[in-house]
């Protein structure tokens, strides 16, 4: 189920333009508007849930599916020598859109934290 007020749900529905690099029935991947690396993509499930603490059976299946698709999507977008995945959870972690999403960063040597 999508949330009509959520920016990522609106991107999924096509109400807000984005630079999509991959889409199927379960997920959408698009370029981040404020990239933190040469390649910075956002992998977003087409089901709206905010946090990992909300993950149940169907959400876990979607996340598992996404994690199996990300390696090829990353490679297809220039992350052939490695990439970093980040899932921010809550305000203190810097989550600004409360629709669970996975940051895919790469395309260059990334600095340590």
Gaussian input, Z-matrix of N, CA and C with variables (Angstrom, degrees):
# hf/3-21g

backbone

0 1
 N
 C     1     B1
 C     2     B2     1     A1
 N     3     B3     2     A2     1     D1
 C     4     B4     3     A3     2     D2
 C     5     B5     4     A4     3     D3
 N     6     B6     5     A5     4     D4
 C     7     B7     6     A6     5     D5
 C     8     B8     7     A7     6     D6
 N     9     B9     8     A8     7     D7
 C    10    B10     9     A9     8     D8
 C    11    B11    10    A10     9     D9
 N    12    B12    11    A11    10    D10
 C    13    B13    12    A12    11    D11
 C    14    B14    13    A13    12    D12
 N    15    B15    14    A14    13    D13
 C    16    B16    15    A15    14    D14
 C    17    B17    16    A16    15    D15
 N    18    B18    17    A17    16    D16
 C    19    B19    18    A18    17    D17
 C    20    B20    19    A19    18    D18
 N    21    B21    20    A20    19    D19
 C    22    B22    21    A21    20    D20
 C    23    B23    22    A22    21    D21
 N    24    B24    23    A23    22    D22
 C    25    B25    24    A24    23    D23
 C    26    B26    25    A25    24    D24
 N    27    B27    26    A26    25    D25
 C    28    B28    27    A27    26    D26
 C    29    B29    28    A28    27    D27
 N    30    B30    29    A29    28    D28
 C    31    B31    30    A30    29    D29
 C    32    B32    31    A31    30    D30
 N    33    B33    32    A32    31    D31
 C    34    B34    33    A33    32    D32
 C    35    B35    34    A34    33    D33
 N    36    B36    35    A35    34    D34
 C    37    B37    36    A36    35    D35
 C    38    B38    37    A37    36    D36
 N    39    B39    38    A38    37    D37
 C    40    B40    39    A39    38    D38
 C    41    B41    40    A40    39    D39
 N    42    B42    41    A41    40    D40
 C    43    B43    42    A42    41    D41
 C    44    B44    43    A43    42    D42
 N    45    B45    44    A44    43    D43
 C    46    B46    45    A45    44    D44
 C    47    B47    46    A46    45    D45
 N    48    B48    47    A47    46    D46
 C    49    B49    48    A48    47    D47
 C    50    B50    49    A49    48    D48
 N    51    B51    50    A50    49    D49
 C    52    B52    51    A51    50    D50
 C    53    B53    52    A52    51    D51
 N    54    B54    53    A53    52    D52
 C    55    B55    54    A54    53    D53
 C    56    B56    55    A55    54    D54
 N    57    B57    56    A56    55    D55
 C    58    B58    57    A57    56    D56
 C    59    B59    58    A58    57    D57
 N    60    B60    59    A59    58    D58
 C    61    B61    60    A60    59    D59
 C    62    B62    61    A61    60    D60
 N    63    B63    62    A62    61    D61
 C    64    B64    63    A63    62    D62
 C    65    B65    64    A64    63    D63
 N    66    B66    65    A65    64    D64
 C    67    B67    66    A66    65    D65
 C    68    B68    67    A67    66    D66
 N    69    B69    68    A68    67    D67
 C    70    B70    69    A69    68    D68
 C    71    B71    70    A70    69    D69
 N    72    B72    71    A71    70    D70
 C    73    B73    72    A72    71    D71
 C    74    B74    73    A73    72    D72
 N    75    B75    74    A74    73    D73
 C    76    B76    75    A75    74    D74
 C    77    B77    76    A76    75    D75
 N    78    B78    77    A77    76    D76
 C    79    B79    78    A78    77    D77
 C    80    B80    79    A79    78    D78
 N    81    B81    80    A80    79    D79
 C    82    B82    81    A81    80    D80
 C    83    B83    82    A82    81    D81
 N    84    B84    83    A83    82    D82
 C    85    B85    84    A84    83    D83
 C    86    B86    85    A85    84    D84
 N    87    B87    86    A86    85    D85
 C    88    B88    87    A87    86    D86
 C    89    B89    88    A88    87    D87
 N    90    B90    89    A89    88    D88
 C    91    B91    90    A90    89    D89
 C    92    B92    91    A91    90    D90
 N    93    B93    92    A92    91    D91
 C    94    B94    93    A93    92    D92
 C    95    B95    94    A94    93    D93
 N    96    B96    95    A95    94    D94
 C    97    B97    96    A96    95    D95
 C    98    B98    97    A97    96    D96
 N    99    B99    98    A98    97    D97
 C   100   B100    99    A99    98    D98
 C   101   B101   100   A100    99    D99
 N   102   B102   101   A101   100   D100
 C   103   B103   102   A102   101   D101
 C   104   B104   103   A103   102   D102
 N   105   B105   104   A104   103   D103
 C   106   B106   105   A105   104   D104
 C   107   B107   106   A106   105   D105
 N   108   B108   107   A107   106   D106
 C   109   B109   108   A108   107   D107
 C   110   B110   109   A109   108   D108
 N   111   B111   110   A110   109   D109
 C   112   B112   111   A111   110   D110
 C   113   B113   112   A112   111   D111
 N   114   B114   113   A113   112   D112
 C   115   B115   114   A114   113   D113
 C   116   B116   115   A115   114   D114
 N   117   B117   116   A116   115   D115
 C   118   B118   117   A117   116   D116
 C   119   B119   118   A118   117   D117
 N   120   B120   119   A119   118   D118
 C   121   B121   120   A120   119   D119
 C   122   B122   121   A121   120   D120
 N   123   B123   122   A122   121   D121
 C   124   B124   123   A123   122   D122
 C   125   B125   124   A124   123   D123
 N   126   B126   125   A125   124   D124
 C   127   B127   126   A126   125   D125
 C   128   B128   127   A127   126   D126
 N   129   B129   128   A128   127   D127
 C   130   B130   129   A129   128   D128
 C   131   B131   130   A130   129   D129
 N   132   B132   131   A131   130   D130
 C   133   B133   132   A132   131   D131
 C   134   B134   133   A133   132   D132
 N   135   B135   134   A134   133   D133
 C   136   B136   135   A135   134   D134
 C   137   B137   136   A136   135   D135
 N   138   B138   137   A137   136   D136
 C   139   B139   138   A138   137   D137
 C   140   B140   139   A139   138   D138
 N   141   B141   140   A140   139   D139
 C   142   B142   141   A141   140   D140
 C   143   B143   142   A142   141   D141
 N   144   B144   143   A143   142   D142
 C   145   B145   144   A144   143   D143
 C   146   B146   145   A145   144   D144
 N   147   B147   146   A146   145   D145
 C   148   B148   147   A147   146   D146
 C   149   B149   148   A148   147   D147
 N   150   B150   149   A149   148   D148
 C   151   B151   150   A150   149   D149
 C   152   B152   151   A151   150   D150
 N   153   B153   152   A152   151   D151
 C   154   B154   153   A153   152   D152
 C   155   B155   154   A154   153   D153
 N   156   B156   155   A155   154   D154
 C   157   B157   156   A156   155   D155
 C   158   B158   157   A157   156   D156
 N   159   B159   158   A158   157   D157
 C   160   B160   159   A159   158   D158
 C   161   B161   160   A160   159   D159
 N   162   B162   161   A161   160   D160
 C   163   B163   162   A162   161   D161
 C   164   B164   163   A163   162   D162
 N   165   B165   164   A164   163   D163
 C   166   B166   165   A165   164   D164
 C   167   B167   166   A166   165   D165
 N   168   B168   167   A167   166   D166
 C   169   B169   168   A168   167   D167
 C   170   B170   169   A169   168   D168
 N   171   B171   170   A170   169   D169
 C   172   B172   171   A171   170   D170
 C   173   B173   172   A172   171   D171
 N   174   B174   173   A173   172   D172
 C   175   B175   174   A174   173   D173
 C   176   B176   175   A175   174   D174
 N   177   B177   176   A176   175   D175
 C   178   B178   177   A177   176   D176
 C   179   B179   178   A178   177   D177
 N   180   B180   179   A179   178   D178
 C   181   B181   180   A180   179   D179
 C   182   B182   181   A181   180   D180
 N   183   B183   182   A182   181   D181
 C   184   B184   183   A183   182   D182
 C   185   B185   184   A184   183   D183
 N   186   B186   185   A185   184   D184
 C   187   B187   186   A186   185   D185
 C   188   B188   187   A187   186   D186
 N   189   B189   188   A188   187   D187
 C   190   B190   189   A189   188   D188
 C   191   B191   190   A190   189   D189
 N   192   B192   191   A191   190   D190
 C   193   B193   192   A192   191   D191
 C   194   B194   193   A193   192   D192
 N   195   B195   194   A194   193   D193
 C   196   B196   195   A195   194   D194
 C   197   B197   196   A196   195   D195
 N   198   B198   197   A197   196   D196
 C   199   B199   198   A198   197   D197
 C   200   B200   199   A199   198   D198
 N   201   B201   200   A200   199   D199
 C   202   B202   201   A201   200   D200
 C   203   B203   202   A202   201   D201
 N   204   B204   203   A203   202   D202
 C   205   B205   204   A204   203   D203
 C   206   B206   205   A205   204   D204
 N   207   B207   206   A206   205   D205
 C   208   B208   207   A207   206   D206
 C   209   B209   208   A208   207   D207
 N   210   B210   209   A209   208   D208
 C   211   B211   210   A210   209   D209
 C   212   B212   211   A211   210   D210
 N   213   B213   212   A212   211   D211
 C   214   B214   213   A213   212   D212
 C   215   B215   214   A214   213   D213
 N   216   B216   215   A215   214   D214
 C   217   B217   216   A216   215   D215
 C   218   B218   217   A217   216   D216
 N   219   B219   218   A218   217   D217
 C   220   B220   219   A219   218   D218
 C   221   B221   220   A220   219   D219
 N   222   B222   221   A221   220   D220
 C   223   B223   222   A222   221   D221
 C   224   B224   223   A223   222   D222
 N   225   B225   224   A224   223   D223
 C   226   B226   225   A225   224   D224
 C   227   B227   226   A226   225   D225
 N   228   B228   227   A227   226   D226
 C   229   B229   228   A228   227   D227
 C   230   B230   229   A229   228   D228
 N   231   B231   230   A230   229   D229
 C   232   B232   231   A231   230   D230
 C   233   B233   232   A232   231   D231
 N   234   B234   233   A233   232   D232
 C   235   B235   234   A234   233   D233
 C   236   B236   235   A235   234   D234
 N   237   B237   236   A236   235   D235
 C   238   B238   237   A237   236   D236
 C   239   B239   238   A238   237   D237
 N   240   B240   239   A239   238   D238
 C   241   B241   240   A240   239   D239
 C   242   B242   241   A241   240   D240
 N   243   B243   242   A242   241   D241
 C   244   B244   243   A243   242   D242
 C   245   B245   244   A244   243   D243
 N   246   B246   245   A245   244   D244
 C   247   B247   246   A246   245   D245
 C   248   B248   247   A247   246   D246
 N   249   B249   248   A248   247   D247
 C   250   B250   249   A249   248   D248
 C   251   B251   250   A250   249   D249
 N   252   B252   251   A251   250   D250
 C   253   B253   252   A252   251   D251
 C   254   B254   253   A253   252   D252
 N   255   B255   254   A254   253   D253
 C   256   B256   255   A255   254   D254
 C   257   B257   256   A256   255   D255
 N   258   B258   257   A257   256   D256
 C   259   B259   258   A258   257   D257
 C   260   B260   259   A259   258   D258
 N   261   B261   260   A260   259   D259
 C   262   B262   261   A261   260   D260
 C   263   B263   262   A262   261   D261
 N   264   B264   263   A263   262   D262
 C   265   B265   264   A264   263   D263
 C   266   B266   265   A265   264   D264
 N   267   B267   266   A266   265   D265
 C   268   B268   267   A267   266   D266
 C   269   B269   268   A268   267   D267
 N   270   B270   269   A269   268   D268
 C   271   B271   270   A270   269   D269
 C   272   B272   271   A271   270   D270
 N   273   B273   272   A272   271   D271
 C   274   B274   273   A273   272   D272
 C   275   B275   274   A274   273   D273
 N   276   B276   275   A275   274   D274
 C   277   B277   276   A276   275   D275
 C   278   B278   277   A277   276   D276
 N   279   B279   278   A278   277   D277
 C   280   B280   279   A279   278   D278
 C   281   B281   280   A280   279   D279
 N   282   B282   281   A281   280   D280
 C   283   B283   282   A282   281   D281
 C   284   B284   283   A283   282   D282
 N   285   B285   284   A284   283   D283
 C   286   B286   285   A285   284   D284
 C   287   B287   286   A286   285   D285
 N   288   B288   287   A287   286   D286
 C   289   B289   288   A288   287   D287
 C   290   B290   289   A289   288   D288
 N   291   B291   290   A290   289   D289
 C   292   B292   291   A291   290   D290
 C   293   B293   292   A292   291   D291
 N   294   B294   293   A293   292   D292
 C   295   B295   294   A294   293   D293
 C   296   B296   295   A295   294   D294
 N   297   B297   296   A296   295   D295
 C   298   B298   297   A297   296   D296
 C   299   B299   298   A298   297   D297
 N   300   B300   299   A299   298   D298
 C   301   B301   300   A300   299   D299
 C   302   B302   301   A301   300   D300
 N   303   B303   302   A302   301   D301
 C   304   B304   303   A303   302   D302
 C   305   B305   304   A304   303   D303
 N   306   B306   305   A305   304   D304
 C   307   B307   306   A306   305   D305
 C   308   B308   307   A307   306   D306
 N   309   B309   308   A308   307   D307
 C   310   B310   309   A309   308   D308
 C   311   B311   310   A310   309   D309
 N   312   B312   311   A311   310   D310
 C   313   B313   312   A312   311   D311
 C   314   B314   313   A313   312   D312
 N   315   B315   314   A314   313   D313
 C   316   B316   315   A315   314   D314
 C   317   B317   316   A316   315   D315
 N   318   B318   317   A317   316   D316
 C   319   B319   318   A318   317   D317
 C   320   B320   319   A319   318   D318
 N   321   B321   320   A320   319   D319
 C   322   B322   321   A321   320   D320
 C   323   B323   322   A322   321   D321
 N   324   B324   323   A323   322   D322
 C   325   B325   324   A324   323   D323
 C   326   B326   325   A325   324   D324
 N   327   B327   326   A326   325   D325
 C   328   B328   327   A327   326   D326
 C   329   B329   328   A328   327   D327
 N   330   B330   329   A329   328   D328
 C   331   B331   330   A330   329   D329
 C   332   B332   331   A331   330   D330
 N   333   B333   332   A332   331   D331
 C   334   B334   333   A333   332   D332
 C   335   B335   334   A334   333   D333
 N   336   B336   335   A335   334   D334
 C   337   B337   336   A336   335   D335
 C   338   B338   337   A337   336   D336

   B1=1.4461
   B2=1.5260
   B3=1.3185
   B4=1.4579
   B5=1.5202
   B6=1.3192
   B7=1.4658
   B8=1.5239
   B9=1.3229
   B10=1.4579
   B11=1.5177
   B12=1.3317
   B13=1.4663
   B14=1.5318
   B15=1.3294
   B16=1.4609
   B17=1.5296
   B18=1.3188
   B19=1.4677
   B20=1.5338
   B21=1.3295
   B22=1.4635
   B23=1.5279
   B24=1.3200
   B25=1.4697
   B26=1.5300
   B27=1.3146
   B28=1.4606
   B29=1.5295
   B30=1.3278
   B31=1.4757
   B32=1.5228
   B33=1.3217
   B34=1.4685
   B35=1.5262
   B36=1.3355
   B37=1.4718
   B38=1.5238
   B39=1.3404
   B40=1.4591
   B41=1.5095
   B42=1.3264
   B43=1.4609
   B44=1.5234
   B45=1.3224
   B46=1.4628
   B47=1.5230
   B48=1.3358
   B49=1.4663
   B50=1.5280
   B51=1.3214
   B52=1.4602
   B53=1.5197
   B54=1.3199
   B55=1.4659
   B56=1.5227
   B57=1.3314
   B58=1.4613
   B59=1.5245
   B60=1.3335
   B61=1.4646
   B62=1.5249
   B63=1.3462
   B64=1.4632
   B65=1.5237
   B66=1.3331
   B67=1.4555
   B68=1.5187
   B69=1.3277
   B70=1.4590
   B71=1.5212
   B72=1.3063
   B73=1.4623
   B74=1.5259
   B75=1.3420
   B76=1.4627
   B77=1.5179
   B78=1.3383
   B79=1.4662
   B80=1.5179
   B81=1.3169
   B82=1.4601
   B83=1.5313
   B84=1.3321
   B85=1.4615
   B86=1.5258
   B87=1.3366
   B88=1.4547
   B89=1.5180
   B90=1.3315
   B91=1.4615
   B92=1.5224
   B93=1.3372
   B94=1.4579
   B95=1.5183
   B96=1.3207
   B97=1.4694
   B98=1.5227
   B99=1.3379
   B100=1.4692
   B101=1.5340
   B102=1.3421
   B103=1.4676
   B104=1.5209
   B105=1.3297
   B106=1.4681
   B107=1.5303
   B108=1.3248
   B109=1.4604
   B110=1.5239
   B111=1.3373
   B112=1.4670
   B113=1.5316
   B114=1.3300
   B115=1.4648
   B116=1.5206
   B117=1.3238
   B118=1.4676
   B119=1.5201
   B120=1.3194
   B121=1.4609
   B122=1.5188
   B123=1.3196
   B124=1.4574
   B125=1.5201
   B126=1.3165
   B127=1.4593
   B128=1.5249
   B129=1.3353
   B130=1.4570
   B131=1.5291
   B132=1.3351
   B133=1.4593
   B134=1.5293
   B135=1.3112
   B136=1.4629
   B137=1.5268
   B138=1.3097
   B139=1.4605
   B140=1.5195
   B141=1.3309
   B142=1.4634
   B143=1.5280
   B144=1.3239
   B145=1.4562
   B146=1.5112
   B147=1.3337
   B148=1.4611
   B149=1.5200
   B150=1.3135
   B151=1.4568
   B152=1.5222
   B153=1.3198
   B154=1.4586
   B155=1.5285
   B156=1.3240
   B157=1.4681
   B158=1.5244
   B159=1.3241
   B160=1.4611
   B161=1.5259
   B162=1.3208
   B163=1.4538
   B164=1.5215
   B165=1.3348
   B166=1.4565
   B167=1.5111
   B168=1.3128
   B169=1.4603
   B170=1.5130
   B171=1.3309
   B172=1.4672
   B173=1.5256
   B174=1.3348
   B175=1.4627
   B176=1.5248
   B177=1.3251
   B178=1.4636
   B179=1.5257
   B180=1.3257
   B181=1.4657
   B182=1.5240
   B183=1.3310
   B184=1.4697
   B185=1.5240
   B186=1.3369
   B187=1.4691
   B188=1.5229
   B189=1.3090
   B190=1.4683
   B191=1.5242
   B192=1.3116
   B193=1.4647
   B194=1.5255
   B195=1.3433
   B196=1.4608
   B197=1.5252
   B198=1.3200
   B199=1.4601
   B200=1.5220
   B201=1.3213
   B202=1.4665
   B203=1.5267
   B204=1.3190
   B205=1.4639
   B206=1.5357
   B207=1.3132
   B208=1.4656
   B209=1.5297
   B210=1.3274
   B211=1.4711
   B212=1.5319
   B213=1.3097
   B214=1.4621
   B215=1.5253
   B216=1.3315
   B217=1.4611
   B218=1.5305
   B219=1.3270
   B220=1.4690
   B221=1.5250
   B222=1.3205
   B223=1.4669
   B224=1.5254
   B225=1.3250
   B226=1.4693
   B227=1.5232
   B228=1.3431
   B229=1.4571
   B230=1.5265
   B231=1.3323
   B232=1.4531
   B233=1.5122
   B234=1.3177
   B235=1.4687
   B236=1.5280
   B237=1.3254
   B238=1.4605
   B239=1.5254
   B240=1.3228
   B241=1.4664
   B242=1.5272
   B243=1.3274
   B244=1.4613
   B245=1.5143
   B246=1.3083
   B247=1.4637
   B248=1.5196
   B249=1.3103
   B250=1.4647
   B251=1.5200
   B252=1.3328
   B253=1.4583
   B254=1.5199
   B255=1.3305
   B256=1.4613
   B257=1.5266
   B258=1.3355
   B259=1.4626
   B260=1.5246
   B261=1.3199
   B262=1.4646
   B263=1.5228
   B264=1.3283
   B265=1.4642
   B266=1.5173
   B267=1.3219
   B268=1.4597
   B269=1.5171
   B270=1.3203
   B271=1.4668
   B272=1.5231
   B273=1.3269
   B274=1.4622
   B275=1.5235
   B276=1.3251
   B277=1.4671
   B278=1.5195
   B279=1.3326
   B280=1.4609
   B281=1.5186
   B282=1.3425
   B283=1.4655
   B284=1.5256
   B285=1.3279
   B286=1.4699
   B287=1.5187
   B288=1.3345
   B289=1.4626
   B290=1.5209
   B291=1.3269
   B292=1.4519
   B293=1.5252
   B294=1.3340
   B295=1.4639
   B296=1.5198
   B297=1.3049
   B298=1.4580
   B299=1.5260
   B300=1.3147
   B301=1.4626
   B302=1.5233
   B303=1.3214
   B304=1.4584
   B305=1.5204
   B306=1.3290
   B307=1.4598
   B308=1.5299
   B309=1.3215
   B310=1.4613
   B311=1.5230
   B312=1.3308
   B313=1.4558
   B314=1.5201
   B315=1.3290
   B316=1.4559
   B317=1.5076
   B318=1.3186
   B319=1.4569
   B320=1.5177
   B321=1.3257
   B322=1.4643
   B323=1.5323
   B324=1.3168
   B325=1.4717
   B326=1.5268
   B327=1.3377
   B328=1.4593
   B329=1.5142
   B330=1.3108
   B331=1.4655
   B332=1.5223
   B333=1.3267
   B334=1.4552
   B335=1.5252
   B336=1.3081
   B337=1.4752
   B338=1.4987
   A1=109.10
   A2=116.86
   A3=121.61
   A4=110.45
   A5=115.94
   A6=123.85
   A7=107.98
   A8=118.01
   A9=122.70
   A10=115.25
   A11=117.91
   A12=121.15
   A13=113.01
   A14=117.35
   A15=122.91
   A16=110.24
   A17=116.97
   A18=121.29
   A19=111.54
   A20=118.45
   A21=119.88
   A22=111.12
   A23=117.88
   A24=120.44
   A25=109.98
   A26=116.51
   A27=120.39
   A28=111.00
   A29=117.99
   A30=121.06
   A31=109.51
   A32=116.92
   A33=121.32
   A34=110.29
   A35=117.02
   A36=121.31
   A37=112.82
   A38=117.47
   A39=120.96
   A40=114.28
   A41=117.66
   A42=121.97
   A43=112.22
   A44=116.44
   A45=122.98
   A46=106.63
   A47=118.08
   A48=119.49
   A49=111.74
   A50=115.04
   A51=121.37
   A52=107.88
   A53=114.68
   A54=120.85
   A55=107.82
   A56=115.93
   A57=121.31
   A58=110.18
   A59=115.08
   A60=120.80
   A61=111.57
   A62=116.69
   A63=121.01
   A64=107.96
   A65=115.22
   A66=120.31
   A67=109.01
   A68=115.35
   A69=121.80
   A70=107.83
   A71=117.93
   A72=120.81
   A73=113.55
   A74=117.97
   A75=120.85
   A76=114.64
   A77=117.26
   A78=119.25
   A79=111.61
   A80=113.82
   A81=121.84
   A82=106.80
   A83=117.01
   A84=121.44
   A85=107.35
   A86=115.34
   A87=120.06
   A88=110.35
   A89=115.39
   A90=121.13
   A91=110.52
   A92=115.74
   A93=121.80
   A94=109.25
   A95=117.11
   A96=121.68
   A97=112.77
   A98=116.97
   A99=121.72
   A100=108.13
   A101=117.19
   A102=120.23
   A103=113.46
   A104=114.27
   A105=122.14
   A106=111.16
   A107=117.10
   A108=123.34
   A109=107.50
   A110=115.64
   A111=120.09
   A112=110.63
   A113=115.85
   A114=121.37
   A115=106.74
   A116=116.30
   A117=121.33
   A118=107.22
   A119=114.54
   A120=121.92
   A121=109.71
   A122=115.75
   A123=122.18
   A124=108.55
   A125=116.79
   A126=122.74
   A127=107.31
   A128=115.77
   A129=121.85
   A130=109.80
   A131=117.84
   A132=118.74
   A133=110.42
   A134=116.26
   A135=120.69
   A136=112.26
   A137=116.28
   A138=123.13
   A139=106.79
   A140=117.06
   A141=120.61
   A142=110.74
   A143=115.36
   A144=122.39
   A145=105.99
   A146=116.89
   A147=121.48
   A148=114.54
   A149=116.62
   A150=121.03
   A151=111.52
   A152=116.69
   A153=120.98
   A154=111.00
   A155=116.97
   A156=120.06
   A157=112.02
   A158=118.28
   A159=122.64
   A160=112.60
   A161=116.98
   A162=120.91
   A163=110.62
   A164=114.22
   A165=122.25
   A166=108.17
   A167=116.60
   A168=121.68
   A169=114.34
   A170=118.16
   A171=119.87
   A172=111.45
   A173=117.31
   A174=120.05
   A175=110.67
   A176=117.31
   A177=121.06
   A178=110.40
   A179=116.66
   A180=120.31
   A181=110.95
   A182=117.11
   A183=121.09
   A184=110.11
   A185=117.55
   A186=120.51
   A187=111.31
   A188=117.17
   A189=120.67
   A190=110.00
   A191=116.77
   A192=121.46
   A193=110.28
   A194=116.62
   A195=120.86
   A196=110.88
   A197=116.81
   A198=120.67
   A199=112.06
   A200=117.87
   A201=119.36
   A202=111.71
   A203=118.56
   A204=122.71
   A205=112.59
   A206=117.28
   A207=121.54
   A208=113.84
   A209=121.57
   A210=118.70
   A211=113.70
   A212=118.00
   A213=120.48
   A214=111.37
   A215=116.86
   A216=120.45
   A217=109.66
   A218=116.69
   A219=120.94
   A220=110.34
   A221=117.25
   A222=121.29
   A223=110.99
   A224=116.96
   A225=121.12
   A226=112.82
   A227=116.38
   A228=120.96
   A229=113.26
   A230=116.64
   A231=120.32
   A232=116.31
   A233=118.13
   A234=120.83
   A235=109.18
   A236=116.01
   A237=120.96
   A238=112.90
   A239=117.25
   A240=120.41
   A241=111.42
   A242=115.99
   A243=121.10
   A244=111.97
   A245=115.13
   A246=122.30
   A247=108.57
   A248=115.21
   A249=122.09
   A250=108.42
   A251=116.39
   A252=122.20
   A253=108.65
   A254=116.01
   A255=121.19
   A256=108.47
   A257=115.59
   A258=121.53
   A259=106.35
   A260=116.33
   A261=121.43
   A262=108.79
   A263=116.21
   A264=121.98
   A265=110.72
   A266=117.20
   A267=121.99
   A268=113.56
   A269=113.75
   A270=121.99
   A271=113.10
   A272=117.39
   A273=120.29
   A274=112.68
   A275=117.39
   A276=121.67
   A277=111.92
   A278=116.78
   A279=120.23
   A280=114.41
   A281=117.49
   A282=119.60
   A283=108.40
   A284=116.18
   A285=120.17
   A286=112.47
   A287=117.47
   A288=121.48
   A289=106.38
   A290=115.88
   A291=120.58
   A292=111.87
   A293=112.85
   A294=125.81
   A295=102.12
   A296=117.39
   A297=119.98
   A298=110.17
   A299=117.02
   A300=121.95
   A301=109.13
   A302=114.43
   A303=121.56
   A304=108.46
   A305=116.39
   A306=121.62
   A307=107.93
   A308=116.05
   A309=122.12
   A310=106.22
   A311=116.81
   A312=121.62
   A313=110.29
   A314=117.10
   A315=120.26
   A316=111.65
   A317=114.75
   A318=120.63
   A319=113.43
   A320=116.01
   A321=122.66
   A322=108.02
   A323=116.26
   A324=120.60
   A325=107.65
   A326=116.92
   A327=121.80
   A328=109.95
   A329=116.16
   A330=120.24
   A331=110.10
   A332=114.46
   A333=120.26
   A334=108.85
   A335=115.44
   A336=120.17
   A337=109.56
   D1=135.00
   D2=179.98
   D3=-99.24
   D4=152.07
   D5=179.54
   D6=-104.15
   D7=119.37
   D8=-176.10
   D9=-63.70
   D10=-15.68
   D11=179.69
   D12=-96.64
   D13=-13.56
   D14=-176.28
   D15=-79.64
   D16=129.35
   D17=-178.64
   D18=-61.21
   D19=-38.79
   D20=179.75
   D21=-70.45
   D22=-37.16
   D23=175.64
   D24=-63.11
   D25=-38.51
   D26=179.15
   D27=-69.29
   D28=-34.46
   D29=173.82
   D30=-64.73
   D31=-46.09
   D32=179.51
   D33=-57.48
   D34=-42.31
   D35=-178.89
   D36=-75.79
   D37=-8.15
   D38=-179.81
   D39=85.15
   D40=10.53
   D41=179.59
   D42=-77.69
   D43=-25.40
   D44=177.62
   D45=-121.86
   D46=128.42
   D47=-179.86
   D48=-68.23
   D49=149.88
   D50=176.65
   D51=-152.15
   D52=163.53
   D53=176.29
   D54=-94.40
   D55=80.83
   D56=-178.43
   D57=-72.00
   D58=136.84
   D59=176.03
   D60=-112.89
   D61=-14.24
   D62=178.51
   D63=-160.95
   D64=144.66
   D65=174.28
   D66=-157.92
   D67=138.92
   D68=171.00
   D69=-143.78
   D70=-164.49
   D71=-174.76
   D72=-72.42
   D73=-15.76
   D74=-175.67
   D75=-111.55
   D76=-21.64
   D77=-172.99
   D78=-151.71
   D79=162.08
   D80=177.22
   D81=-135.81
   D82=138.96
   D83=178.59
   D84=-127.44
   D85=128.41
   D86=-179.34
   D87=-142.64
   D88=162.89
   D89=-178.91
   D90=-72.53
   D91=138.87
   D92=176.67
   D93=-70.67
   D94=138.37
   D95=179.91
   D96=-70.86
   D97=-22.59
   D98=179.63
   D99=-126.51
   D100=72.76
   D101=-173.14
   D102=-62.48
   D103=140.79
   D104=177.36
   D105=-105.63
   D106=3.13
   D107=178.11
   D108=-154.55
   D109=169.17
   D110=178.85
   D111=-53.32
   D112=-44.06
   D113=172.18
   D114=-113.07
   D115=123.42
   D116=176.13
   D117=-141.03
   D118=103.67
   D119=-178.60
   D120=-113.37
   D121=155.59
   D122=174.29
   D123=-117.71
   D124=121.93
   D125=175.78
   D126=-99.64
   D127=119.81
   D128=-170.95
   D129=-124.53
   D130=126.70
   D131=175.15
   D132=-69.66
   D133=149.20
   D134=178.80
   D135=-82.84
   D136=7.63
   D137=171.61
   D138=-110.99
   D139=131.86
   D140=-177.51
   D141=-84.26
   D142=116.75
   D143=165.97
   D144=-147.75
   D145=148.69
   D146=-168.61
   D147=-89.15
   D148=-42.74
   D149=-167.86
   D150=-135.26
   D151=158.99
   D152=175.66
   D153=-60.43
   D154=-28.67
   D155=179.35
   D156=-66.76
   D157=-14.07
   D158=178.19
   D159=-94.87
   D160=0.88
   D161=-175.61
   D162=-76.00
   D163=122.40
   D164=173.42
   D165=-115.54
   D166=-156.65
   D167=-175.78
   D168=-58.00
   D169=-54.60
   D170=-175.96
   D171=-69.50
   D172=-36.79
   D173=178.15
   D174=-67.34
   D175=-37.86
   D176=178.36
   D177=-63.59
   D178=-38.66
   D179=177.28
   D180=-63.91
   D181=-40.78
   D182=178.72
   D183=-64.83
   D184=-45.55
   D185=179.34
   D186=-62.70
   D187=-40.83
   D188=177.21
   D189=-61.99
   D190=-44.29
   D191=177.75
   D192=-59.40
   D193=-46.58
   D194=-179.47
   D195=-59.00
   D196=-43.30
   D197=-178.51
   D198=-66.33
   D199=-26.30
   D200=175.91
   D201=-79.12
   D202=-25.04
   D203=-179.57
   D204=-86.53
   D205=-29.82
   D206=-173.65
   D207=-57.74
   D208=-41.50
   D209=-179.41
   D210=-55.13
   D211=-44.11
   D212=-180.00
   D213=-70.89
   D214=-39.42
   D215=178.39
   D216=-62.92
   D217=-43.51
   D218=178.25
   D219=-60.94
   D220=-47.22
   D221=-179.93
   D222=-62.04
   D223=-42.71
   D224=-179.84
   D225=-63.76
   D226=-18.45
   D227=-177.55
   D228=-111.31
   D229=21.85
   D230=171.26
   D231=98.19
   D232=5.67
   D233=179.40
   D234=-98.71
   D235=65.74
   D236=-175.21
   D237=-90.32
   D238=-11.48
   D239=-178.26
   D240=-115.96
   D241=20.88
   D242=179.80
   D243=120.66
   D244=162.00
   D245=179.65
   D246=-159.32
   D247=165.73
   D248=179.49
   D249=-119.28
   D250=138.16
   D251=173.99
   D252=-109.58
   D253=135.69
   D254=179.07
   D255=-134.03
   D256=133.07
   D257=171.72
   D258=-124.03
   D259=106.31
   D260=177.10
   D261=-79.39
   D262=138.79
   D263=-177.53
   D264=-128.45
   D265=99.98
   D266=175.43
   D267=91.60
   D268=172.17
   D269=-176.35
   D270=-57.95
   D271=-46.31
   D272=-176.63
   D273=-64.01
   D274=-24.42
   D275=179.42
   D276=-88.77
   D277=-7.30
   D278=179.28
   D279=93.79
   D280=14.57
   D281=177.37
   D282=-68.88
   D283=121.32
   D284=-178.68
   D285=-107.90
   D286=-23.71
   D287=174.91
   D288=-116.37
   D289=119.38
   D290=-175.05
   D291=-90.17
   D292=61.71
   D293=168.64
   D294=-136.24
   D295=115.15
   D296=-174.96
   D297=-49.13
   D298=134.37
   D299=179.63
   D300=-152.73
   D301=156.70
   D302=-178.48
   D303=-115.09
   D304=121.92
   D305=174.34
   D306=-80.32
   D307=133.08
   D308=174.31
   D309=-115.41
   D310=114.09
   D311=-177.82
   D312=-119.23
   D313=138.05
   D314=177.99
   D315=175.61
   D316=-151.74
   D317=-178.36
   D318=81.88
   D319=1.32
   D320=179.88
   D321=-164.91
   D322=168.95
   D323=174.76
   D324=-69.52
   D325=122.46
   D326=-178.86
   D327=-92.76
   D328=144.15
   D329=178.68
   D330=-75.42
   D331=160.09
   D332=175.11
   D333=-73.09
   D334=162.83
   D335=178.01
   D336=-69.80

